[in-house]
Structure formats: C-alpha cells, structure tokens
Amino acid sequence: MTRFSGENRRPSTVLRDNSVHEAYRQLQKETGEYFRFLPREFVYERIRQRTGLCTKTIAFILNHTRW
C-alpha cells in the first residue's frame, strides 16, 4: 500500500484518481491486446483529453495510487 492511498486522501482527490484509473481501463478495453504496445505519451494524452488533467498528474496517479 502506498502512502498516497487510504484515508489520508480527500474525497474529491479520490474521485479524481478514480476517474483517471477508469479512463485508463477504458483505453485498455478499447485497444485490446495492443494496449501494451502503445507509447506511454499516447496513453497519457488520451487520458488527458478525457479528464483535463496534465500528464504529470496523470503519471503520478497511475504510478502511485491504487484503483
């Protein structure tokens, strides 16, 4: 468990994190087995278009929080 998960997060932050993880999962479903071959920047850009967050924030959420 990371130090950024759990009851230390504000409810609005948890909702934001969940929306990023949800967009990530949807992109995985859309691209299927080719998802692992997509460039990271492409994945982050697609999530950015859906959520409006910057790529640095998206990377932090995907790498340091749990779904």
N, C-alpha and C positions, 0 to 999 in steps of 0.2 A: 504494500500500500504506500502510495506516495504521500508526501507531506501536504500536497495540494488537494487531496481527496478527503471526503468525510465531512464532519460537522463544522469544520473551520471555514467552509465556503459559504458566501451569502447566497440566498435563494436565487437571486437574479443571475448570479455568476454560474450557478449550477444549470439554470435553464439555457444560458448562452453556450456553455460547454456541451450540453446535451444536443443542442441544435447543430453544432459543428460535427459531433460524432454521428448524428443522424444523417447529415449531408454526406459524410464520408461513407457510411454504409450504403446509402442510395447509389452513390457513384460506383461502389463495388458491384452492386447488383446490376447496374446499367451496363457496365463494361465486361462483366463476367470474368472468364478466366484470363483475360488480357490485362486486368487491373494491375497486376504486379509488374507489368512491363511499361506502364505509363510513367513519364517523368514526374517527379515529385512536384515540380513547379506547376505542371498542368493540373494535378490533383488539387493543389492549394488554390490555384486560380479559379477552378470550378466551385470550390467551397466558398471562396471569397465572393463570387457572383451571387451565391445563394444566401449568404449570411451578412455580407457587408463588412466583415472584419478584415484586418490587414493580415498578410501572410505570416508575419512574425507571431501574431497572436494565435493564428490557426496552428502553426507548428508547435507552439507551447502547449496548447490544449491537447493536441493529438499525442504529443510525446510525454506529457507529464500528468495527465488526468485519466481517470478510469471512466468507462462508459456506465 
